[in-house]
Amino acid sequence: MSEIKHLYVHVPFCGRRCSYCDFSIAVRKDVPAEEFSTSLQVELVRRTKLGQVGQLDTLYFGGGTPSKLGPTGVQGLLNRLQAGGVGLAPGAEVTLEANPEDVSAEAVSAWREAGVNRLSLGVQSFSPDALTWMHRTHDAAQAAAAVGIARNAGLNNISIDLIYAIPDRINRSWADDLARAIDLGPDHLSVYGLTVEPRTPLGKWTARGTEVAQDEDRSADEFLAGNLALTKAGYEHYEVSSYALPGRRSRHNSAYWRRVAYLGLGPSAHSFDGTTRRWNTSALAAWERELADGKDPKGGEERLTDQQAAEERLYLGLRTDAGAQLTGASLAAARAWVAHRWATEERGRVRLTAEGWLRLDALAGALTA
């Protein structure tokens, strides 16, 4: 792997598993922040060469719930990373994912002092019924308050997550959620469609027939409603699930979509060196045990062929507003999408519209079949 400019750290701790969550998490009442930070430093030193991780352009603490480390735990984690050779370039983007209930003036002040300059809040909805159904541990008032607390404490780059396409029986207005989110004036929004994963509580409810997923037409309507409301409010819809005010796009996530090399540390974290993608052991206990035994906690890896890399480059390009440069038969096929308003095309550069993004998998697949 060449010099690393982008680092993802997976912090698995959560207070409760959400009904839809299929991520690698560890539910803990008391978070062992110091022990976890020590293990991360061990992994960093073991997996990288001297000088390989230097001045990072982006650092992203995801999870799980990194804010569960508390005000001092984030600083301790950053100290460990710095001891392992990690530095931050001037103007580096440092993102911390947080649950609204963990946001206090004390915590934000400590996070800022540690170097965090971007906060990603897991709001998901402002509906009490939806939050209860999701097994979220905050309420709507805490979600709104968290944005104000963060701004008052000097953290001025805030993203919030929202989820659409939850079952129709839940007393939740998607239009109201969008309006309330816009009123808070976040710099960025990540808007995800709910997916049913087999091993989650939601997957089990659906398999038993006690829950019914929202139908595709309704889900598409909500996706398009989000696009309309947020772009009208001045947000750039720059990736299928991502909206940002001008100048506030996620630099870290954008590196993924450009297929830039990055390093992932922590249980289940992924890394990519330009040709090979690897991932860590998923369970926290197994990850810690392998590190303690002097092993590389690798769960697996995949080396991409030239064809796979080309297909991935095409897919990732089409999922962003940068689009993809096409020629020949691929360009001819894509030009047919324009008549359906699924795409625009200029000098061979094809960009999908919101209607096209609803069909992303099918459209990209048609070009690589």
C-alpha positions in Angstrom: 0.0 0.0 0.0 1.3 3.5 -0.9 1.3 6.4 1.5 -2.1 6.5 3.3 -4.0 9.8 3.3 -7.4 8.4 4.5 -8.0 6.5 7.6 -11.2 4.9 8.9 -11.5 3.7 12.5 -14.3 1.4 13.5 -15.5 2.0 17.0 -18.0 -0.8 17.7 -19.6 0.2 21.0 -23.3 0.9 21.2 -25.9 1.2 24.0 -28.3 -0.9 22.1 -28.7 -2.6 18.7 -31.0 -0.8 16.4 -33.7 -2.9 14.8 -32.2 -2.6 11.3 -28.5 -2.7 12.1 -26.3 -5.4 10.6 -23.0 -3.7 11.5 -20.3 -5.1 13.7 -21.2 -3.7 17.1 -20.6 -4.5 20.8 -23.3 -3.5 23.2 -21.7 -2.3 26.4 -23.0 -0.4 29.4 -19.4 0.6 30.3 -17.1 1.2 27.3 -13.5 0.0 27.7 -12.1 3.1 25.9 -8.5 2.7 27.1 -8.2 -1.0 26.3 -9.8 -0.4 22.8 -7.4 2.4 22.1 -4.4 0.3 23.0 -5.6 -2.5 20.7 -6.0 0.0 17.8 -2.5 1.3 18.3 -1.2 -2.3 18.2 -3.0 -2.9 14.9 -1.8 0.3 13.4 1.8 -0.5 14.2 1.5 -4.1 13.1 -0.2 -3.5 9.8 1.8 -0.5 8.5 5.4 0.4 7.6 7.3 3.2 9.2 6.1 6.5 7.6 3.3 4.8 5.6 0.6 6.7 7.5 1.6 10.3 7.8 -0.3 13.4 7.3 -3.9 12.3 6.8 -6.3 14.3 4.6 -9.3 12.6 6.3 -9.9 10.7 9.4 -13.3 9.1 10.1 -14.4 7.6 13.4 -17.4 5.4 12.5 -19.3 2.6 14.2 -21.0 1.6 16.2 -21.2 4.8 18.2 -17.8 6.5 18.6 -19.3 9.1 20.8 -19.8 6.3 23.4 -16.0 6.7 24.1 -17.0 9.9 26.0 -15.3 13.3 26.1 -11.9 12.0 27.0 -12.0 8.7 25.2 -11.8 10.3 21.8 -8.7 12.3 22.8 -7.2 9.1 24.2 -7.8 7.3 20.9 -6.3 10.1 18.9 -3.2 10.1 21.2 -2.7 6.4 20.6 -3.0 6.9 16.8 -0.5 9.7 16.9 1.9 7.5 19.0 1.6 5.0 16.2 2.7 7.6 13.6 -0.5 9.2 12.5 -0.6 12.9 11.8 -3.1 15.3 10.4 -2.4 17.5 7.4 -3.4 21.2 7.7 -7.1 21.4 7.0 -7.7 17.7 7.4 -11.3 16.6 7.8 -11.8 14.7 11.1 -15.3 13.2 11.4 -16.8 11.7 14.5 -20.1 9.8 14.4 -22.3 10.5 17.4 -25.7 9.7 18.9 -27.7 12.9 19.9 -27.9 11.8 23.5 -24.1 11.8 23.8 -23.7 15.4 22.6 -23.0 17.9 25.4 -21.1 21.2 25.5 -18.4 19.4 27.5 -18.1 16.6 25.0 -18.1 18.8 22.0 -15.4 21.0 23.5 -13.3 18.0 24.3 -13.8 16.5 20.8 -12.8 19.8 19.2 -9.7 20.1 21.3 -8.8 16.5 20.2 -9.0 17.6 16.5 -12.6 16.7 15.5 -14.0 19.3 13.1 -17.0 17.4 11.6 -19.8 15.7 13.5 -22.1 13.1 12.0 -25.3 12.7 14.0 -27.4 9.6 13.8 -30.8 11.3 13.9 -32.7 8.9 11.6 -36.2 10.4 12.3 -38.0 13.0 14.4 -41.0 10.7 14.9 -41.3 9.2 18.4 -43.0 6.1 17.1 -40.3 5.6 14.4 -37.5 6.1 16.9 -39.0 3.6 19.3 -39.5 1.1 16.4 -35.9 1.6 15.4 -34.7 0.9 18.9 -33.0 4.3 19.0 -31.9 5.6 22.4 -32.6 9.3 21.8 -35.8 11.3 21.2 -36.6 14.1 18.7 -35.9 16.9 21.2 -32.4 15.5 21.8 -31.8 15.3 18.1 -32.7 19.0 17.6 -30.8 20.1 20.7 -27.6 18.3 19.6 -27.2 20.4 16.5 -27.6 23.6 18.6 -25.2 22.4 21.3 -22.5 21.5 18.7 -22.8 24.8 16.9 -22.7 26.8 20.1 -19.6 24.9 21.2 -17.9 25.9 17.9 -18.3 22.8 15.8 -19.5 24.2 12.5 -19.6 21.2 10.1 -22.5 19.0 11.0 -24.1 16.1 9.1 -27.2 14.3 10.1 -28.5 10.8 9.0 -32.1 10.2 8.0 -33.8 6.9 7.1 -36.7 6.7 4.6 -38.8 3.7 3.5 -39.8 2.5 6.9 -43.0 0.4 7.1 -46.2 2.3 6.3 -47.8 1.2 9.6 -45.4 3.3 11.6 -46.8 6.7 12.5 -44.1 8.7 10.7 -44.3 11.5 8.1 -41.4 11.6 5.8 -42.3 15.1 4.7 -42.2 16.3 8.3 -38.8 14.6 8.9 -37.4 16.4 5.9 -38.8 19.8 6.9 -37.5 19.4 10.5 -34.1 18.4 9.2 -33.9 21.4 6.8 -35.0 23.8 9.6 -31.9 22.7 11.6 -29.7 23.8 8.8 -27.1 20.9 8.8 -24.2 21.3 6.4 -24.7 17.7 5.1 -27.3 15.0 5.1 -26.9 11.3 4.5 -30.3 9.9 3.5 -30.6 6.1 3.4 -33.4 3.8 2.4 -34.2 1.1 5.0 -33.0 -2.3 3.9 -34.0 -5.6 5.5 -31.0 -7.6 6.6 -31.6 -11.3 7.6 -29.7 -11.3 10.9 -31.3 -8.1 12.3 -34.4 -7.8 14.5 -36.1 -6.3 11.4 -35.1 -9.3 9.3 -36.5 -11.7 11.8 -39.8 -9.7 12.1 -40.1 -9.7 8.4 -39.4 -13.5 8.1 -42.0 -14.2 10.7 -44.5 -12.0 8.9 -45.0 -9.6 11.9 -43.5 -6.8 9.8 -44.0 -5.8 6.2 -41.3 -3.8 4.3 -42.4 -0.7 2.4 -43.2 -1.5 -1.2 -40.8 -0.3 -3.9 -43.1 2.3 -5.4 -43.6 4.0 -2.1 -39.9 3.8 -1.3 -39.1 5.4 -4.7 -41.6 8.2 -4.0 -39.9 9.0 -0.7 -36.4 9.0 -2.4 -37.7 11.5 -5.0 -39.4 13.6 -2.3 -36.1 13.8 -0.5 -34.3 14.9 -3.6 -36.9 17.6 -4.3 -37.1 19.0 -0.8 -33.4 19.1 -0.2 -32.2 20.4 -3.5 -34.9 23.1 -3.3 -33.4 24.0 0.1 -30.0 24.5 -1.5 -28.3 21.1 -1.0 -26.3 19.5 -3.7 -27.4 15.9 -4.3 -23.9 14.7 -5.1 -24.2 11.0 -4.4 -27.1 8.6 -4.3 -27.5 9.0 -0.5 -25.6 12.2 0.1 -26.6 15.9 0.1 -24.4 18.8 1.0 -24.3 22.6 1.1 -21.7 24.0 -1.3 -18.2 23.2 0.0 -19.5 20.7 2.6 -19.3 17.4 0.8 -17.8 14.5 2.8 -14.2 14.4 1.7 -13.7 11.1 3.4 -16.6 9.3 1.6 -15.7 11.0 -1.6 -12.3 9.3 -1.5 -14.1 5.9 -1.4 -16.1 6.8 -4.5 -12.9 7.8 -6.3 -11.3 4.5 -5.4 -8.4 6.2 -3.5 -6.3 4.0 -1.2 -7.4 4.0 2.5 -6.7 2.1 5.7 -9.3 0.7 8.0 -8.6 -0.1 11.7 -10.8 -1.9 14.2 -13.2 -4.9 14.0 -14.8 -5.4 10.5 -12.9 -2.3 9.1 -12.1 -2.4 5.4 -9.0 -1.3 3.6 -8.1 -0.7 0.0 -4.7 -0.3 -1.7 -5.9 0.3 -5.2 -6.0 -3.3 -6.3 -6.8 -5.4 -3.2 -9.6 -4.9 -0.7 -9.3 -6.5 2.7 -11.5 -6.6 5.8 -10.8 -7.3 9.5 -12.3 -10.0 11.7 -15.8 -8.8 12.6 -16.3 -9.6 16.3 -14.7 -7.3 18.8 -13.5 -10.2 21.0 -11.9 -12.1 18.1 -10.2 -9.0 16.8 -8.7 -8.3 20.3 -7.7 -11.9 20.7 -5.8 -12.0 17.4 -4.0 -8.8 18.2 -3.0 -10.1 21.6 -1.7 -13.3 20.0 0.5 -11.3 17.7 -1.6 -12.0 14.6 -3.0 -9.8 11.8 -6.8 -9.7 12.5 -7.6 -10.2 8.8 -11.0 -11.6 8.1 -10.5 -11.9 4.3 -9.4 -10.1 1.2 -10.3 -9.8 -2.5 -7.8 -8.9 -5.3 -9.7 -7.2 -8.1 -9.1 -8.2 -11.7 -8.7 -5.4 -14.3 -12.3 -6.1 -15.4 -13.6 -5.9 -11.9 -11.7 -2.7 -11.2 -13.2 -1.1 -14.4 -16.7 -2.2 -13.5 -16.3 -0.8 -10.0 -15.0 2.5 -11.4 -18.0 2.7 -13.6 -20.5 1.9 -10.9 -18.9 4.3 -8.4 -18.8 7.1 -11.0 -22.5 6.6 -11.9 -23.5 6.8 -8.2 -22.0 10.3 -7.9 -22.8 13.5 -9.7 -19.4 13.3 -11.4 -20.8 10.5 -13.6 -18.8 8.3 -15.9 -17.0 8.9 -19.2 -18.3 6.4 -21.7 -17.5 5.5 -25.3 -18.7 3.2 -28.0 -21.6 0.8 -27.3 -21.7 1.8 -23.7 -22.2 5.4 -24.6 -24.9 4.5 -27.2 -26.8 2.5 -24.5 -26.5 5.3 -22.0 -27.8 7.9 -24.5 -31.1 5.9 -24.6 -31.5 6.7 -20.9 -31.7 10.4 -21.6 -35.1 10.0 -23.2 -36.4 8.5 -20.0 -34.9 11.3 -17.9 -32.7 8.8 -16.2 -29.5 10.6 -17.2 -27.9 13.5 -18.9 -25.0 13.3 -21.3 -22.4 15.8 -22.5 -19.4 14.9 -24.6 -19.6 11.3 -23.4 -19.9 12.2 -19.7 -23.0 10.4 -18.4 -24.6 11.6 -15.2 -27.6 9.9 -13.7 -30.5 11.9 -12.5 -32.5 11.1 -9.3 -34.8 9.0 -11.4 -31.7 7.2 -12.8 -30.2 6.6 -9.3 -33.4 4.7 -8.5 -32.2 2.3 -11.2 -28.5 2.5 -10.6 -27.8 -1.3 -10.2 -29.8 -2.2 -13.3 -28.3 0.6 -15.4 -24.7 -0.1 -14.4 -25.3 -3.8 -14.8 -26.5 -3.3 -18.4 -23.2 -1.7 -19.3 -21.1 -4.5 -17.8 -23.1 -7.5 -18.8 
